Structure formats: structure tokens, C-alpha cells
Amino acid sequence: MQNYIELEHLDAVVISHYHWDHIADIGCLQYAIRVLMDLEKRQKPLHIYGHTQDDHFSRLNYLTYTHAQEIGTSGKLEIGDFIFQFSQNVHPDPCLSMRIQKDNKIVVYITDTEWSDNLIAIARDADLLMCESSLYDEFLGMIPGHLTAGQAGAIAAAAGVKHLVLNHLPHYGDHRRLVAQARKKFNGQVELATSGKVWEL
């Protein structure tokens, strides 16, 4: 993250759930904020947004340096010019997908979930959909709480998405097959997530 923004200027962090592959560096971030504030290089605490569906939420608080802020599926969250909405995923542990809007542009982040019609609803008309594709199509249902690439493509097609980015990729196989499987369901633009990629909407 520090390749793209100085931590002195970071306003907020929004997380989907508390599995370690999604929050492993939150503790390091909290301590970095402490150092910056103690050195008076940063003036305000960092707000970290997460759900309250399990006891991990309280760990987002760190003394006076980071403050836990609740998110949920009712209502909207406004952070600066961005408006967030959330939907409940189907996952062994509570997890939320998020829809982020600024002006008339919409980015949707779907992570760690099995198929649900909620996913189509939250992704409706998105300019950019970042969707988890943990499984090749032939492994449908073999790992609870995750989507195949073909399902990601089906969500994008049903929701009228313009651009699909596959992320949360499997740790094996040829990832180009994921793109091919998604394209069987979705005629729009499909690509794999890569580190440092920037999209202009």
C-alpha cells in the first residue's frame, strides 16, 4: 500500500472479513500509525471499518491510534466522496462484499463466497467488478465458501457489469484457464488481477 499512498494521508481502511489472508498486515499498519502519531507526523487516528459478527471487531481498536468502525448490510457508509454498500456472503465465517460509488462510477468487490443472488444485486451495472475466483470450474463446490471463474463470469453477465477482474486466485494450475472459463459466461472484458494495476473509470 505504501507504494501508492503515504500512511500519513491514509483516511480509512475497509475490510471484508477477518481471515488472515485478508488482514495479516492490519497489526503492522496499526503500529505504523502509532509511530507516525507519536512522532507527530500524523495528527489523526486511523478508522478501520469491519463487521461486528464475531469477536475480531474489537481488535481493530488500538489504544488511541486506530478506531474500529462498524459496517453492515443495512444503510450506506460515506467516506469522503465514496459511498459504500455491503451485502452478506455465503462463507464459513461472516464476510461482506462491497459496492463503492463515486459520482456515477461504481466499483464492486466480491470476495470469499459461494453463489448467492445477493452477488448479482450488489454488482448491478458496475463499471468494474473485482470478483473472487478461487476455483477452476471443474472444482465447483469442492471448497466451501468460494466461487469458480465460471460463476464469476455468470455474476458479471447477470449484473450487466462492464469489466470483470478475477482475483483471490488458486495457488495452482494455469490462471489463463480462469479467464477462459469466465469468458464462457461473460462477453465483456475479463482479466486477471495483478499487483500494482490501475484502472481509470
C-alpha atoms as a printed R data frame, in Angstrom:
    type eleno elety resid chain resno       x       y       z
1   ATOM     1    CA   MET     A     1   0.000   0.000   0.000
2   ATOM     2    CA   GLN     A     2   2.857   2.374   0.773
3   ATOM     3    CA   ASN     A     3   3.848   2.216  -2.896
4   ATOM     4    CA   TYR     A     4   0.671   4.186  -3.645
5   ATOM     5    CA   ILE     A     5  -0.065   6.374  -0.619
6   ATOM     6    CA   GLU     A     6   1.865   7.726   2.342
7   ATOM     7    CA   LEU     A     7   0.452   6.415   5.608
8   ATOM     8    CA   GLU     A     8   0.227   9.996   6.854
9   ATOM     9    CA   HIS     A     9  -2.507  10.551   4.255
10  ATOM    10    CA   LEU     A    10  -4.493   7.335   4.693
11  ATOM    11    CA   ASP     A    11  -8.033   8.165   5.861
12  ATOM    12    CA   ALA     A    12  -9.627   4.760   6.310
13  ATOM    13    CA   VAL     A    13  -9.380   1.013   5.760
14  ATOM    14    CA   VAL     A    14 -12.432  -1.118   4.953
15  ATOM    15    CA   ILE     A    15 -12.145  -4.898   5.335
16  ATOM    16    CA   SER     A    16 -14.482  -7.663   4.243
17  ATOM    17    CA   HIS     A    17 -13.745 -10.203   6.997
18  ATOM    18    CA   TYR     A    18 -11.120 -11.423   9.410
19  ATOM    19    CA   HIS     A    19  -9.390 -14.338   7.705
20  ATOM    20    CA   TRP     A    20  -5.633 -13.915   7.858
21  ATOM    21    CA   ASP     A    21  -5.123 -13.858   4.099
22  ATOM    22    CA   HIS     A    22  -7.171 -10.639   4.099
23  ATOM    23    CA   ILE     A    23  -5.965  -8.875   7.266
24  ATOM    24    CA   ALA     A    24  -2.483 -10.221   8.022
25  ATOM    25    CA   ASP     A    25  -0.872  -6.780   7.940
26  ATOM    26    CA   ILE     A    26  -3.521  -4.861   9.931
27  ATOM    27    CA   GLY     A    27  -1.426  -5.179  13.091
28  ATOM    28    CA   CYS     A    28   1.646  -3.815  11.301
29  ATOM    29    CA   LEU     A    29  -0.451  -0.937   9.974
30  ATOM    30    CA   GLN     A    30  -1.777  -0.140  13.446
31  ATOM    31    CA   TYR     A    31   1.735   0.028  14.846
32  ATOM    32    CA   ALA     A    32   2.898   2.189  11.928
33  ATOM    33    CA   ILE     A    33   0.084   4.641  12.665
34  ATOM    34    CA   ARG     A    34   1.220   4.725  16.306
35  ATOM    35    CA   VAL     A    35   4.788   5.546  15.307
36  ATOM    36    CA   LEU     A    36   3.653   8.328  12.973
37  ATOM    37    CA   MET     A    37   1.366   9.853  15.593
38  ATOM    38    CA   ASP     A    38   3.968   9.593  18.343
39  ATOM    39    CA   LEU     A    39   6.428  11.388  16.066
40  ATOM    40    CA   GLU     A    40   3.726  13.971  15.255
41  ATOM    41    CA   LYS     A    41   3.946  13.127  11.553
42  ATOM    42    CA   ARG     A    42   0.275  12.169  11.621
43  ATOM    43    CA   GLN     A    43  -2.368  14.103  13.524
44  ATOM    44    CA   LYS     A    44  -5.453  11.892  13.485
45  ATOM    45    CA   PRO     A    45  -6.160   8.234  14.291
46  ATOM    46    CA   LEU     A    46  -6.963   5.785  11.506
47  ATOM    47    CA   HIS     A    47 -10.518   4.467  11.154
48  ATOM    48    CA   ILE     A    48 -10.703   0.761  10.331
49  ATOM    49    CA   TYR     A    49 -14.124  -0.473   9.205
50  ATOM    50    CA   GLY     A    50 -15.260  -4.067   9.723
51  ATOM    51    CA   HIS     A    51 -18.340  -6.091  10.607
52  ATOM    52    CA   THR     A    52 -19.330  -6.954  14.172
53  ATOM    53    CA   GLN     A    53 -20.488 -10.518  13.518
54  ATOM    54    CA   ASP     A    54 -17.659 -12.057  15.523
55  ATOM    55    CA   ASP     A    55 -15.237 -11.023  18.257
56  ATOM    56    CA   HIS     A    56 -12.440  -9.909  15.926
57  ATOM    57    CA   PHE     A    57 -14.001  -6.462  15.521
58  ATOM    58    CA   SER     A    58 -12.627  -5.142  18.819
59  ATOM    59    CA   ARG     A    59  -9.055  -5.836  17.668
60  ATOM    60    CA   LEU     A    60  -9.411  -3.058  15.116
61  ATOM    61    CA   ASN     A    61  -9.094  -0.669  18.077
62  ATOM    62    CA   TYR     A    62  -5.511   0.067  19.109
63  ATOM    63    CA   LEU     A    63  -5.211   2.484  22.014
64  ATOM    64    CA   THR     A    64  -5.882   5.975  20.641
65  ATOM    65    CA   TYR     A    65  -4.236   5.247  17.284
66  ATOM    66    CA   THR     A    66  -6.827   3.219  15.366
67  ATOM    67    CA   HIS     A    67 -10.586   3.178  15.880
68  ATOM    68    CA   ALA     A    68 -12.914   0.301  14.970
69  ATOM    69    CA   GLN     A    69 -15.936   1.393  12.929
70  ATOM    70    CA   GLU     A    70 -18.912  -0.888  12.286
71  ATOM    71    CA   ILE     A    71 -20.177  -1.807   8.827
72  ATOM    72    CA   GLY     A    72 -23.191  -3.929   7.897
73  ATOM    73    CA   THR     A    73 -25.718  -4.704   5.219
74  ATOM    74    CA   SER     A    74 -28.206  -2.002   6.189
75  ATOM    75    CA   GLY     A    75 -27.728   1.590   5.148
76  ATOM    76    CA   LYS     A    76 -24.782   3.265   3.478
77  ATOM    77    CA   LEU     A    77 -21.330   4.306   4.604
78  ATOM    78    CA   GLU     A    78 -19.821   7.561   3.370
79  ATOM    79    CA   ILE     A    79 -16.055   8.094   3.478
80  ATOM    80    CA   GLY     A    80 -15.097  11.327   1.786
81  ATOM    81    CA   ASP     A    81 -16.551  11.262  -1.727
82  ATOM    82    CA   PHE     A    82 -17.112   7.496  -1.658
83  ATOM    83    CA   ILE     A    83 -20.377   5.747  -0.811
84  ATOM    84    CA   PHE     A    84 -20.168   2.114   0.350
85  ATOM    85    CA   GLN     A    85 -22.895  -0.520   0.485
86  ATOM    86    CA   PHE     A    86 -22.414  -4.093   1.692
87  ATOM    87    CA   SER     A    87 -24.034  -7.492   1.188
88  ATOM    88    CA   GLN     A    88 -23.718 -10.735   3.139
89  ATOM    89    CA   ASN     A    89 -21.658 -13.524   1.584
90  ATOM    90    CA   VAL     A    90 -22.043 -17.295   1.933
91  ATOM    91    CA   HIS     A    91 -18.823 -18.274   3.687
92  ATOM    92    CA   PRO     A    92 -17.872 -20.394   6.723
93  ATOM    93    CA   ASP     A    93 -17.081 -17.194   8.635
94  ATOM    94    CA   PRO     A    94 -19.028 -13.922   8.247
95  ATOM    95    CA   CYS     A    95 -17.860 -11.974   5.211
96  ATOM    96    CA   LEU     A    96 -19.158  -8.981   3.262
97  ATOM    97    CA   SER     A    97 -18.912  -7.906  -0.347
98  ATOM    98    CA   MET     A    98 -18.872  -4.197  -1.070
99  ATOM    99    CA   ARG     A    99 -20.147  -1.734  -3.647
100 ATOM   100    CA   ILE     A   100 -18.245   1.555  -3.855
101 ATOM   101    CA   GLN     A   101 -19.625   4.532  -5.734
102 ATOM   102    CA   LYS     A   102 -18.194   7.942  -6.514
103 ATOM   103    CA   ASP     A   103 -20.221  10.273  -8.715
104 ATOM   104    CA   ASN     A   104 -21.619   7.960 -11.393
105 ATOM   105    CA   LYS     A   105 -18.847   5.334 -11.283
106 ATOM   106    CA   ILE     A   106 -19.214   2.015  -9.458
107 ATOM   107    CA   VAL     A   107 -16.600  -0.499  -8.316
108 ATOM   108    CA   VAL     A   108 -17.716  -3.760  -6.695
109 ATOM   109    CA   TYR     A   109 -15.533  -6.104  -4.659
110 ATOM   110    CA   ILE     A   110 -16.824  -9.653  -4.188
111 ATOM   111    CA   THR     A   111 -14.695 -11.927  -2.047
112 ATOM   112    CA   ASP     A   112 -14.872 -15.295  -0.272
113 ATOM   113    CA   THR     A   113 -18.356 -16.523  -1.032
114 ATOM   114    CA   GLU     A   114 -20.414 -19.238  -2.629
115 ATOM   115    CA   TRP     A   115 -23.084 -18.363  -5.171
116 ATOM   116    CA   SER     A   116 -25.889 -16.105  -3.957
117 ATOM   117    CA   ASP     A   117 -28.341 -13.848  -5.756
118 ATOM   118    CA   ASN     A   118 -27.087 -11.095  -3.415
119 ATOM   119    CA   LEU     A   119 -23.960 -11.033  -5.545
120 ATOM   120    CA   ILE     A   120 -25.868 -10.113  -8.676
121 ATOM   121    CA   ALA     A   121 -27.727  -7.388  -6.817
122 ATOM   122    CA   ILE     A   122 -24.626  -5.740  -5.378
123 ATOM   123    CA   ALA     A   123 -22.751  -5.970  -8.698
124 ATOM   124    CA   ARG     A   124 -25.586  -4.468 -10.768
125 ATOM   125    CA   ASP     A   125 -24.282  -2.122 -13.515
126 ATOM   126    CA   ALA     A   126 -20.778  -1.944 -12.044
127 ATOM   127    CA   ASP     A   127 -18.115  -0.284 -14.157
128 ATOM   128    CA   LEU     A   128 -15.549  -2.593 -12.577
129 ATOM   129    CA   LEU     A   129 -16.216  -5.868 -10.754
130 ATOM   130    CA   MET     A   130 -13.368  -7.445  -8.808
131 ATOM   131    CA   CYS     A   131 -14.607 -10.956  -8.107
132 ATOM   132    CA   GLU     A   132 -13.021 -13.846  -6.301
133 ATOM   133    CA   SER     A   133 -12.231 -16.850  -8.499
134 ATOM   134    CA   SER     A   134 -10.748 -19.334  -6.075
135 ATOM   135    CA   LEU     A   135 -11.680 -22.392  -8.119
136 ATOM   136    CA   TYR     A   136 -11.454 -23.705 -11.640
137 ATOM   137    CA   ASP     A   137 -14.885 -24.714 -12.896
138 ATOM   138    CA   GLU     A   138 -14.216 -28.433 -12.511
139 ATOM   139    CA   PHE     A   139 -13.796 -27.948  -8.741
140 ATOM   140    CA   LEU     A   140 -17.238 -26.397  -8.227
141 ATOM   141    CA   GLY     A   141 -18.415 -26.995  -4.653
142 ATOM   142    CA   MET     A   142 -15.234 -28.726  -3.508
143 ATOM   143    CA   ILE     A   143 -14.127 -25.870  -1.232
144 ATOM   144    CA   PRO     A   144 -16.999 -24.299   0.754
145 ATOM   145    CA   GLY     A   145 -17.400 -20.553   0.595
146 ATOM   146    CA   HIS     A   146 -15.739 -19.882  -2.761
147 ATOM   147    CA   LEU     A   147 -16.649 -19.231  -6.398
148 ATOM   148    CA   THR     A   148 -15.383 -20.682  -9.648
149 ATOM   149    CA   ALA     A   149 -14.233 -18.496 -12.521
150 ATOM   150    CA   GLY     A   150 -17.318 -19.506 -14.481
151 ATOM   151    CA   GLN     A   151 -19.544 -18.360 -11.637
152 ATOM   152    CA   ALA     A   152 -17.722 -15.028 -11.552
153 ATOM   153    CA   GLY     A   153 -18.445 -14.668 -15.246
154 ATOM   154    CA   ALA     A   154 -22.100 -15.564 -14.710
155 ATOM   155    CA   ILE     A   155 -22.426 -12.905 -11.998
156 ATOM   156    CA   ALA     A   156 -20.857 -10.298 -14.273
157 ATOM   157    CA   ALA     A   157 -23.213 -11.216 -17.118
158 ATOM   158    CA   ALA     A   158 -26.368 -11.258 -14.987
159 ATOM   159    CA   ALA     A   159 -25.457  -7.944 -13.322
160 ATOM   160    CA   GLY     A   160 -24.627  -6.098 -16.534
161 ATOM   161    CA   VAL     A   161 -21.040  -5.416 -15.490
162 ATOM   162    CA   LYS     A   162 -18.698  -3.656 -17.922
163 ATOM   163    CA   HIS     A   163 -15.335  -5.045 -16.817
164 ATOM   164    CA   LEU     A   164 -14.510  -8.166 -14.758
165 ATOM   165    CA   VAL     A   165 -11.256  -8.649 -12.860
166 ATOM   166    CA   LEU     A   166 -10.656 -12.092 -11.377
167 ATOM   167    CA   ASN     A   167  -8.854 -12.142  -8.032
168 ATOM   168    CA   HIS     A   168  -8.323 -14.402  -4.990
169 ATOM   169    CA   LEU     A   169  -6.845 -16.875  -7.443
170 ATOM   170    CA   PRO     A   170  -5.994 -20.544  -6.792
171 ATOM   171    CA   HIS     A   171  -2.449 -21.442  -5.803
172 ATOM   172    CA   TYR     A   172  -2.046 -23.971  -8.607
173 ATOM   173    CA   GLY     A   173  -2.698 -24.506 -12.280
174 ATOM   174    CA   ASP     A   174  -2.694 -22.147 -15.256
175 ATOM   175    CA   HIS     A   175  -4.568 -18.968 -14.333
176 ATOM   176    CA   ARG     A   176  -5.235 -18.244 -18.001
177 ATOM   177    CA   ARG     A   177  -7.802 -21.044 -17.804
178 ATOM   178    CA   LEU     A   178  -9.753 -18.948 -15.294
179 ATOM   179    CA   VAL     A   179 -10.103 -16.160 -17.853
180 ATOM   180    CA   ALA     A   180 -11.264 -18.635 -20.499
181 ATOM   181    CA   GLN     A   181 -13.829 -20.140 -18.130
182 ATOM   182    CA   ALA     A   182 -15.178 -16.718 -17.131
183 ATOM   183    CA   ARG     A   183 -15.467 -15.716 -20.802
184 ATOM   184    CA   LYS     A   184 -17.741 -18.688 -21.466
185 ATOM   185    CA   LYS     A   185 -20.327 -16.898 -19.301
186 ATOM   186    CA   PHE     A   186 -19.460 -13.224 -19.848
187 ATOM   187    CA   ASN     A   187 -18.874 -11.417 -23.148
188 ATOM   188    CA   GLY     A   188 -17.344  -8.278 -21.614
189 ATOM   189    CA   GLN     A   189 -13.743  -7.540 -20.734
190 ATOM   190    CA   VAL     A   190 -12.122 -10.106 -18.421
191 ATOM   191    CA   GLU     A   191  -8.628 -10.060 -16.917
192 ATOM   192    CA   LEU     A   192  -6.623 -11.418 -14.008
193 ATOM   193    CA   ALA     A   193  -5.739  -9.161 -11.092
194 ATOM   194    CA   THR     A   194  -2.077  -8.159 -10.995
195 ATOM   195    CA   SER     A   195  -0.111  -6.240  -8.396
196 ATOM   196    CA   GLY     A   196   0.007  -2.500  -8.968
197 ATOM   197    CA   LYS     A   197  -2.602  -2.417 -11.738
198 ATOM   198    CA   VAL     A   198  -4.514   0.872 -12.004
199 ATOM   199    CA   TRP     A   199  -7.859   1.271 -13.755
200 ATOM   200    CA   GLU     A   200  -9.267   4.619 -14.822
201 ATOM   201    CA   LEU     A   201 -13.072   4.759 -14.870
